Amino acid sequence: MMVFTIRRVTTATFFVGALVFLLWLLPRLLNPTPPDAQEKERDKHWVNTSPNWFDRQTCRWLGLCGIQHIRWDAPALRDSGGPSTLHELKMLAIGLSASWTFTEKSGFSDWETAPATKDLRRDPQTVSATGGQILDKVPDYVLDHAPLVHLYSGENFWPSDITEHVRHLKPFVGGSLVNTSGLLDLGNLGDLMKVNGTVFLTSDDDVEQRPEWLHNRAGVPNPFQDDGQDGNQDGSDDHPARPEDGTSWWDADRDHPPHRIIPPKKSSSDRHRGLRRRGAASNEQRPIVPPASEDGMPDAGGFSNAPAVLVLVDKGAGIIDAFWFFFYSYNLGQTVLKIRFGNHVGDWEHCMVRFQHGIPRAMFLSEHAGGKAYMWKALEKRALKDGKHARPVIYSAVGSHAMYASPGLHPYVLPFKLLKDITDKGPLWDPALNHFAYWYDYEVDRDEAGNSTIQERSSLSPAASNPDLPTSWFHFEGSWGDDIYPLSDQRQWRLFGEYHYITGPLGPKAKWLDRRKVCQTEKCLIVDSIAAGKKSAWY
């Protein structure tokens, strides 16, 4: 009898120990970036917002927070016009049934780090008719190699216009409304940086009521006609071989020159003389008219009324990084065992093409808190009827809008494909047809950040194609969506460290535009095939 009792106690102790270890391990598996001290303190405050003592204790000790709130979180309300579940399954089956062929990189390329001086051989400049500032044009090769984005066929939250997005938000700091002199727009958003504390642009509406501006179904791209070849071109014959001049494009910036002789770096005073000549772009909010498509009409295939944002960064010695930012008013998180995690208002995704002397070398695709970089030859291409170079084709995941190089299932973090993104060959978006274009000088931005006397930032300038675009919004460094909902909120729960609703994202300026490497993190592996990309992880 005694032996039997000891055995039962031992078994129970082992079971409890294993359960505690599992509860300790799961949050760390789900969150590959551990929280810092500030985040831990913020978490304590968040737990204390629950009025329920039992809820607070299960949250602290078991990692089960707000379990009484858990319910099915549908992508769209029944009468909101979203696609049916049957339609989503059909389109997924279609997407998974296709096959693709790619070429792999041979040998080693030496351009992965950006150099140390500006490229003085850009396209010609033009003078703005409104402000007299000198503006740089977008090089033709940037648009000729712009990405084409397959959105998911069963998507519920389509590309959005940041101009329209901010009209549905109000600024909050610490849960209190910030007093502003007028309505928010792209021309005054940067003024919020004068407010003490972190600013959260907070939705006027309850997002679970799914207001139309979150969905923005008007942003669905126009369908392409059968005018292109998609999926079997690798681009290996599109461009001449890399320059044999000893340059290193894959890991450099203006402060870290490649191992070769380069023109002397301009002094700070020379840069600021040039800035005074150029002048700051006006931040007055003006009506923004989408540019005409290549067919002269906004109904061209791939056209969306939601403008992408193109930010060009000169890294010196012929290297230009072209950042394409894609904005969505809502991020619908993925589900694990039918429970949804990771929703947030506002969603910035991006890809970046690194050019060397006008030749595309690699592309970075953002995925959640990281991303992957691909050699240009590895990417799927689509040839259009205009006779120009075949353009890269990338994929936006349903809900999360994470960027991938191929359609299909993309599991991450959890084993057994419990957590995954899904992409397919849904509507094809051509951001080159409608975008806001800018040039960004990160060295000037560093100088201005340390100068409290500067009233208006001049490090971001609109391109010559859209000289009157406001720039103030770019310098807003707060959140483009709601703060994390408290545990007392009926919409909120957290299981094993993963929240149902998280904070909105930071804007393009926070995406390490001055990066030396192609990736937005120091750890950067540029894969040479789609298959290799599937095997690597962003975390």
C-alpha positions in Angstrom: 0.0 0.0 0.0 2.8 2.4 0.9 4.6 1.6 -2.3 1.5 2.3 -4.3 1.0 5.6 -2.5 4.5 6.7 -3.2 4.2 5.8 -6.8 1.0 7.9 -7.2 2.7 10.8 -5.5 5.7 10.5 -7.7 3.6 10.3 -10.8 1.5 13.4 -9.8 4.7 15.3 -8.9 6.2 14.5 -12.3 3.0 15.5 -14.1 2.8 18.8 -12.3 6.5 19.5 -12.9 6.1 18.7 -16.6 3.0 20.9 -16.8 4.9 23.8 -15.2 7.9 23.3 -17.5 5.6 23.3 -20.5 3.8 26.5 -19.4 7.3 28.1 -18.9 8.6 26.9 -22.3 5.6 27.7 -24.5 5.8 31.6 -24.2 9.5 31.4 -25.1 8.8 29.2 -28.2 6.1 31.5 -29.3 8.1 34.7 -28.8 11.6 34.3 -30.4 12.5 37.8 -29.2 12.6 37.9 -25.4 11.1 40.9 -23.6 13.4 43.6 -22.1 13.0 45.0 -18.6 10.7 47.8 -19.7 8.4 45.3 -21.5 8.3 43.1 -18.3 7.2 46.1 -16.2 4.6 47.0 -18.8 3.4 43.4 -18.6 2.9 43.6 -14.9 0.7 46.6 -15.3 -1.2 44.9 -18.1 -2.1 41.9 -15.9 -3.2 44.2 -13.1 -5.9 45.8 -15.4 -8.1 42.7 -14.9 -10.7 43.3 -12.2 -10.9 39.5 -11.7 -8.6 38.1 -9.0 -8.8 34.6 -10.3 -8.0 35.8 -13.9 -4.9 37.7 -12.6 -3.6 34.7 -10.8 -4.0 32.2 -13.7 -2.4 34.8 -15.9 0.6 35.3 -13.6 1.2 31.6 -12.8 -0.2 29.6 -15.7 0.1 32.1 -18.6 -3.7 31.8 -19.2 -5.1 35.4 -19.4 -8.6 36.4 -20.1 -9.7 32.8 -20.9 -13.3 33.9 -20.2 -13.1 36.2 -23.2 -12.0 33.5 -25.8 -14.4 33.1 -28.7 -14.2 32.7 -32.5 -12.9 35.8 -34.1 -14.3 35.8 -37.7 -12.4 37.8 -40.4 -15.6 39.5 -41.5 -19.1 39.8 -40.3 -21.7 37.6 -42.1 -23.2 40.4 -44.1 -20.0 42.3 -44.8 -19.5 40.9 -48.3 -16.3 38.9 -47.5 -15.5 35.6 -49.3 -17.0 32.4 -48.0 -15.0 29.7 -46.3 -15.7 27.4 -49.3 -14.3 30.0 -51.6 -11.2 30.3 -49.5 -10.6 26.6 -49.5 -11.1 26.4 -53.3 -8.6 29.2 -53.9 -6.1 27.6 -51.6 -6.4 24.3 -53.5 -5.8 26.2 -56.7 -2.8 28.0 -55.3 -1.2 24.8 -54.0 -1.7 22.9 -57.3 0.7 25.0 -59.3 4.4 24.3 -59.7 7.3 26.7 -60.2 10.9 26.4 -61.5 13.8 28.6 -60.3 17.5 28.9 -60.9 20.1 28.8 -58.2 23.0 31.1 -57.7 26.5 29.9 -58.7 29.6 31.3 -57.2 29.9 34.3 -54.8 28.7 37.8 -55.4 30.6 40.8 -53.8 27.9 43.5 -53.6 26.0 42.6 -50.4 27.2 45.6 -48.4 26.4 49.2 -49.3 29.4 51.6 -49.7 30.2 54.8 -48.0 29.5 57.7 -50.3 26.5 59.0 -52.2 26.0 58.2 -55.8 26.7 61.4 -57.7 25.4 59.9 -61.0 21.7 59.8 -60.4 19.0 60.6 -63.0 18.6 64.4 -63.7 16.9 66.6 -61.1 13.9 68.8 -61.6 12.7 72.0 -59.9 9.3 72.0 -58.2 6.8 74.4 -59.6 5.4 75.1 -56.2 8.3 75.5 -53.7 11.3 76.0 -55.9 13.1 73.0 -54.3 15.3 70.7 -56.4 13.9 67.2 -56.5 15.4 64.0 -57.7 13.6 61.8 -60.2 12.9 58.1 -59.6 15.4 56.2 -61.9 13.6 54.2 -64.6 15.3 51.0 -63.5 13.6 51.2 -60.1 10.1 51.1 -61.7 11.2 48.6 -64.5 12.1 46.1 -61.7 9.3 47.0 -59.3 7.7 44.0 -57.6 4.3 42.5 -58.6 2.4 41.4 -55.5 -0.1 38.5 -55.4 -2.6 39.2 -52.7 -4.5 36.3 -51.2 -7.7 35.4 -53.1 -9.6 35.1 -49.8 -8.2 38.2 -48.3 -10.6 40.4 -46.1 -8.3 43.3 -45.5 -6.9 44.9 -48.7 -4.3 47.5 -49.4 -5.2 50.9 -47.8 -4.4 54.5 -48.4 -2.6 56.1 -45.5 -4.3 59.4 -46.2 -7.7 57.8 -45.6 -6.4 55.7 -42.7 -5.4 58.6 -40.5 -8.9 60.2 -40.9 -10.4 57.4 -38.7 -7.9 57.7 -35.9 -7.2 60.0 -32.9 -3.9 60.3 -31.0 -3.7 58.9 -27.5 -0.9 58.9 -24.9 -1.3 56.8 -21.8 -4.9 56.2 -22.5 -5.7 60.0 -22.7 -6.7 61.9 -25.9 -4.1 64.3 -27.1 -5.5 67.8 -27.8 -4.8 68.8 -31.4 -5.7 72.0 -33.3 -7.4 70.1 -36.1 -7.9 66.8 -37.8 -4.9 64.6 -38.4 -3.5 64.4 -41.9 -0.2 63.5 -43.6 0.9 67.1 -43.3 0.7 67.4 -39.6 1.3 63.9 -38.2 4.9 64.6 -37.4 3.8 67.4 -35.0 2.7 64.7 -32.6 6.4 64.0 -31.8 6.3 67.2 -29.7 4.0 65.4 -27.3 5.6 63.8 -24.3 5.1 60.0 -24.3 4.4 57.3 -26.9 1.6 58.3 -29.2 -0.9 55.7 -30.4 -3.1 56.5 -33.3 -6.3 54.9 -32.0 -9.4 53.8 -34.0 -12.6 55.8 -33.7 -14.5 52.6 -34.2 -14.7 49.2 -32.5 -12.6 47.1 -34.8 -14.7 44.0 -34.1 -17.6 45.7 -35.8 -15.4 45.6 -38.9 -16.0 49.1 -40.3 -15.5 49.3 -44.1 -12.4 51.4 -43.9 -10.6 48.4 -42.2 -11.5 46.1 -45.2 -11.0 48.8 -47.9 -12.4 46.5 -50.6 -12.0 49.4 -53.0 -8.3 48.7 -52.8 -8.6 45.3 -54.6 -6.4 45.6 -57.7 -7.9 45.5 -61.2 -7.6 42.1 -62.8 -4.8 41.5 -65.3 -5.6 40.3 -68.8 -3.7 37.3 -70.2 -0.7 39.5 -71.1 2.1 38.0 -69.1 4.0 34.9 -68.4 4.1 34.1 -64.7 6.2 31.8 -62.7 8.9 30.2 -64.8 11.4 32.9 -65.5 14.5 33.3 -63.4 15.9 36.5 -64.8 19.4 35.0 -65.3 19.7 36.4 -68.7 18.2 39.8 -68.0 21.3 41.6 -66.9 25.1 41.6 -67.6 27.4 40.0 -65.2 28.3 41.8 -62.0 31.0 44.6 -62.4 34.4 43.2 -61.7 35.6 46.3 -59.9 36.1 44.8 -56.4 33.0 46.5 -55.0 31.0 44.8 -52.1 27.3 45.6 -52.4 26.1 43.2 -49.7 27.4 44.8 -46.5 28.2 48.5 -46.6 26.9 52.0 -46.2 28.5 55.5 -46.3 30.3 54.9 -43.1 31.6 51.5 -44.1 33.1 51.8 -47.6 33.8 48.8 -49.8 37.4 47.7 -50.3 38.1 50.0 -53.3 38.9 53.6 -54.1 35.8 55.7 -54.0 35.2 59.5 -54.4 35.8 61.5 -51.2 32.8 61.8 -48.9 31.0 65.1 -48.8 31.4 67.0 -45.6 28.5 67.8 -43.3 28.6 71.5 -44.3 28.5 70.5 -48.0 25.4 68.3 -47.4 23.6 71.1 -45.6 24.4 73.6 -48.3 22.8 71.3 -50.8 19.8 70.9 -48.5 19.4 74.7 -48.2 19.4 74.8 -52.0 16.8 72.1 -52.2 14.6 73.4 -49.4 12.2 71.4 -47.3 9.1 69.9 -49.0 5.9 71.5 -48.1 3.8 69.6 -45.5 0.5 71.3 -46.5 -2.1 68.6 -47.1 -3.1 68.7 -50.7 -5.4 66.4 -52.7 -3.4 63.5 -53.9 -4.3 62.3 -57.3 -3.1 58.8 -58.2 -0.7 58.9 -61.2 -2.0 57.7 -64.6 -1.2 54.1 -65.3 1.0 53.0 -68.2 -2.1 52.7 -70.3 -3.1 56.3 -69.3 -6.1 55.0 -67.2 -6.7 54.0 -63.6 -8.3 50.8 -64.8 -5.1 49.2 -66.0 -4.4 45.6 -64.9 -2.9 45.6 -61.4 -3.9 49.1 -60.5 -5.1 49.7 -56.9 -6.5 52.9 -55.6 -4.4 52.4 -52.5 -1.0 53.9 -53.1 2.2 52.1 -52.1 5.0 54.1 -50.7 8.4 54.1 -52.5 11.4 55.3 -50.4 14.7 55.5 -52.2 18.0 55.5 -50.2 21.3 56.3 -51.8 24.0 54.2 -50.1 26.8 55.5 -52.3 29.1 54.3 -55.1 26.2 53.3 -57.3 24.1 51.4 -54.7 20.5 52.4 -54.3 18.1 50.7 -52.0 14.5 50.9 -53.2 12.0 50.3 -50.3 8.5 49.4 -51.4 6.1 49.9 -48.4 2.6 48.3 -48.5 0.0 49.6 -46.0 -3.1 47.8 -44.7 -5.5 49.3 -42.2 -5.9 46.0 -40.3 -3.8 43.0 -39.6 -5.8 39.8 -38.9 -3.7 37.4 -36.9 -3.4 33.7 -37.5 -5.1 31.0 -35.6 -3.8 28.1 -33.4 -6.4 25.5 -32.7 -9.1 27.9 -33.8 -7.9 30.6 -31.4 -6.7 33.8 -33.1 -3.6 35.7 -32.0 -1.9 38.9 -33.2 -4.6 41.2 -34.4 -3.7 44.9 -34.7 -4.9 48.1 -36.3 -2.5 49.3 -39.1 0.0 47.1 -40.9 3.2 48.2 -42.6 4.9 45.5 -44.8 7.8 46.1 -47.2 10.2 44.7 -49.6 13.5 46.2 -50.6 15.5 45.9 -53.9 19.2 46.6 -53.7 20.5 48.0 -57.0 24.2 48.3 -58.0 24.7 50.7 -60.9 21.1 50.1 -62.0 21.3 46.3 -61.8 19.0 44.6 -59.2 21.1 42.3 -57.0 18.8 41.1 -54.2 15.4 41.6 -52.6 14.4 41.5 -49.0 10.9 40.4 -48.0 9.5 41.4 -44.6 7.9 38.7 -42.5 6.5 39.5 -39.1 9.4 40.7 -36.9 12.0 39.8 -39.5 12.2 38.6 -43.1 14.3 36.9 -45.7 16.6 38.0 -48.5 16.8 36.4 -51.9 19.3 36.7 -54.8 17.6 38.4 -57.7 18.0 35.3 -59.9 16.1 33.2 -57.3 12.9 35.2 -57.5 9.9 34.2 -59.6 9.4 36.6 -62.6 6.6 37.7 -64.8 7.0 39.1 -68.3 4.5 41.8 -69.2 3.4 42.9 -72.6 5.4 46.1 -72.5 8.5 44.3 -73.6 10.6 45.4 -70.7 12.5 43.2 -68.2 10.5 40.5 -66.5 9.5 41.7 -63.0 9.7 39.8 -59.7 6.5 38.2 -58.3 6.0 38.1 -54.5 3.2 37.0 -52.3 1.2 38.6 -49.5 -0.1 36.2 -46.8 -3.8 36.3 -45.9 -4.5 38.5 -42.9 -1.0 39.1 -41.7 0.2 40.3 -45.1 3.7 38.9 -44.5 5.7 38.8 -47.7 6.9 35.5 -49.3 8.6 34.5 -52.4 6.2 31.6 -53.3 2.6 30.5 -52.8 1.5 27.9 -50.4 1.8 27.2 -46.7 4.5 29.0 -44.6 4.7 27.5 -41.1 6.7 29.4 -38.4 7.6 29.2 -34.7 5.4 26.3 -33.8 5.9 22.6 -34.9 3.5 20.5 -36.9 2.4 23.6 -38.9 0.2 24.7 -36.0 1.0 28.4 -36.8 1.3 29.3 -40.5 0.8 31.9 -43.1 -1.0 31.1 -46.4 -0.3 32.7 -49.8 -1.8 32.0 -53.2 -2.1 33.5 -56.7 -4.9 35.9 -55.9 -5.3 39.4 -57.4 -2.0 40.7 -58.8 -1.1 44.2 -57.5 1.3 46.5 -59.5 2.4 49.2 -57.0 4.4 50.9 -59.8 1.1 52.2 -61.2 0.1 54.1 -58.0 2.6 55.1 -55.4 4.1 58.0 -53.3 7.8 58.3 -54.2 10.4 59.9 -51.9 14.2 60.1 -51.4 15.6 59.7 -47.9 19.0 60.8 -46.6 19.7 59.0 -43.3 22.9 61.0 -42.6 20.9 64.3 -42.7 18.3 62.7 -40.5 20.9 61.8 -37.9 22.3 65.4 -37.9 18.8 66.9 -37.6 17.8 64.5 -34.8 20.6 65.9 -32.7 19.7 69.5 -33.5 16.8 70.8 -31.4 16.6 74.1 -33.3 15.3 72.5 -36.5 11.6 73.1 -36.9 11.0 71.0 -40.0 12.9 67.9 -41.1 14.4 67.9 -44.6 15.9 64.4 -44.7 12.9 63.1 -46.7 12.1 64.7 -50.0 9.3 63.9 -52.5 10.5 62.7 -55.8 10.1 64.8 -58.9 7.1 62.8 -60.0 5.0 64.0 -57.0 6.7 67.2 -55.8 3.8 68.3 -53.5 3.6 65.2 -51.3 3.7 66.0 -47.6 6.6 64.5 -45.6 5.6 65.2 -42.0 3.9 61.8 -41.6 7.2 60.0 -42.2 8.7 61.5 -39.1 5.9 60.3 -36.9 7.6 57.7 -34.7 4.5 56.5 -32.7 2.2 53.6 -33.4 -0.1 53.6 -36.5 -2.7 51.7 -34.6 -4.3 51.1 -31.2 -2.3 50.5 -28.0 -2.5 46.9 -26.7 -6.0 46.4 -25.2 -6.0 45.9 -21.5 -6.8 42.5 -19.9 -10.1 44.0 -18.7 -11.2 44.5 -22.3 -13.7 41.8 -23.4 -11.9 41.7 -26.8 -8.6 40.7 -25.2 -6.9 37.5 -24.1 -3.4 36.1 -23.9 -2.3 32.5 -23.9 1.3 31.5 -23.2 2.5 35.0 -24.0 0.6 35.5 -27.2 -2.0 38.2 -27.3 -5.3 38.4 -29.2 -4.7 42.1 -29.9 -1.2 43.7 -29.9 -0.1 47.2 -30.5 -0.1 48.8 -34.0 3.1 49.0 -35.9 5.7 51.7 -36.3 6.1 53.4 -39.6 8.7 53.1 -42.4 11.2 55.2 -40.6 11.6 52.4 -38.1 12.5 49.8 -40.7 16.3 50.4 -40.6 16.4 52.3 -43.9 20.1 53.0 -43.2 20.9 49.3 -43.1 24.2 48.1 -44.4 23.0 44.6 -45.3 20.1 43.7 -47.4 18.2 42.4 -44.3 16.8 44.6 -41.6 18.8 42.6 -39.0 22.5 42.0 -38.6 21.9 38.3 -39.1 21.5 38.2 -42.9 21.6 35.2 -45.2 20.8 35.9 -48.8 19.4 32.6 -50.2 19.9 31.6 -53.8 16.7 29.7 -54.3 13.1 29.6 -53.3 13.6 26.1 -51.8 16.4 27.5 -49.6 14.2 30.3 -48.4 11.6 27.8 -47.3 14.1 26.0 -45.2 15.4 29.2 -43.4 13.6 31.1 -40.7 13.2 34.8 -40.0 13.6 34.4 -36.3 
